[in-house]
């Protein structure tokens, strides 16, 4: 569940992401998609899914989307050294 508080988004588990972090994360996901030529069934994406989720995928598509966006935000922060 996403709770809105001002310009930032806060997930129910207490993690807050600013709008700039979310936009930066979406940009990083788009960049990664371009680099991998959007081959989501290719070796990189299969490896990424396996290392992210192991044997079990999230219980719902919404959980999967949230985890992918969180990964994009993490990439954005790592590239900016934050």
C-alpha positions as CSV (number, residue, x, y, z in Angstrom):
1,X,0.0,0.0,0.0
2,X,1.3,3.4,-0.9
3,X,0.6,6.3,1.4
4,X,1.0,9.9,0.1
5,X,2.6,12.5,2.3
6,X,3.6,15.7,0.5
7,X,6.0,15.4,-2.4
8,X,7.3,12.0,-1.3
9,X,5.8,8.5,-1.5
10,X,6.0,6.3,1.5
11,X,5.4,2.6,1.4
12,X,3.7,0.8,4.2
13,X,7.0,-0.7,5.4
14,X,8.4,2.8,6.1
15,X,10.6,3.4,3.1
16,X,10.2,6.9,1.7
17,X,11.1,7.8,-1.9
18,X,11.0,11.3,-3.3
19,X,9.5,11.9,-6.7
20,X,12.9,12.6,-8.1
21,X,14.2,9.3,-6.9
22,X,11.2,7.5,-8.5
23,X,11.7,9.4,-11.8
24,X,15.4,8.6,-11.7
25,X,14.6,4.9,-11.0
26,X,12.2,4.8,-13.9
27,X,14.9,6.4,-16.1
28,X,17.4,3.8,-15.0
29,X,15.0,0.9,-15.8
30,X,14.4,2.4,-19.2
31,X,18.1,2.7,-19.8
32,X,18.7,-0.9,-18.7
33,X,15.9,-1.9,-21.1
34,X,17.6,-0.1,-24.0
35,X,21.0,-1.6,-23.1
36,X,19.5,-5.1,-23.1
37,X,17.4,-4.3,-26.2
38,X,14.3,-5.1,-24.3
39,X,15.0,-8.8,-24.4
40,X,13.2,-9.6,-21.1
41,X,13.5,-13.3,-21.7
42,X,17.2,-13.0,-22.4
43,X,20.1,-14.3,-20.2
44,X,20.5,-11.0,-18.2
45,X,16.9,-10.7,-17.2
46,X,16.6,-14.3,-16.4
47,X,19.6,-14.0,-14.2
48,X,18.2,-10.9,-12.6
49,X,14.9,-12.5,-11.8
50,X,16.6,-15.6,-10.4
51,X,18.9,-13.5,-8.1
52,X,16.1,-11.2,-7.0
53,X,13.4,-13.7,-6.2
54,X,15.1,-17.1,-6.1
55,X,12.6,-19.9,-6.5
56,X,9.5,-17.9,-5.6
57,X,8.0,-14.9,-7.3
58,X,6.0,-12.3,-5.5
59,X,2.5,-13.3,-4.7
60,X,0.9,-10.5,-6.8
61,X,1.8,-8.5,-9.9
62,X,1.6,-5.3,-7.8
63,X,4.4,-6.7,-5.5
64,X,6.5,-7.5,-8.6
65,X,6.0,-3.9,-9.9
66,X,6.9,-2.4,-6.5
67,X,10.1,-4.5,-6.3
68,X,11.1,-3.6,-9.9
69,X,10.6,0.1,-9.2
70,X,12.6,-0.3,-5.9
71,X,15.4,-1.9,-7.9
72,X,15.3,1.1,-10.3
73,X,15.5,3.5,-7.4
74,X,18.4,1.6,-6.0
75,X,20.2,1.8,-9.4
76,X,19.6,5.5,-9.5
77,X,21.0,6.1,-6.0
78,X,24.0,3.9,-6.7
79,X,24.8,5.8,-9.9
80,X,24.5,9.1,-8.0
81,X,26.5,7.6,-5.0
82,X,23.7,8.4,-2.4
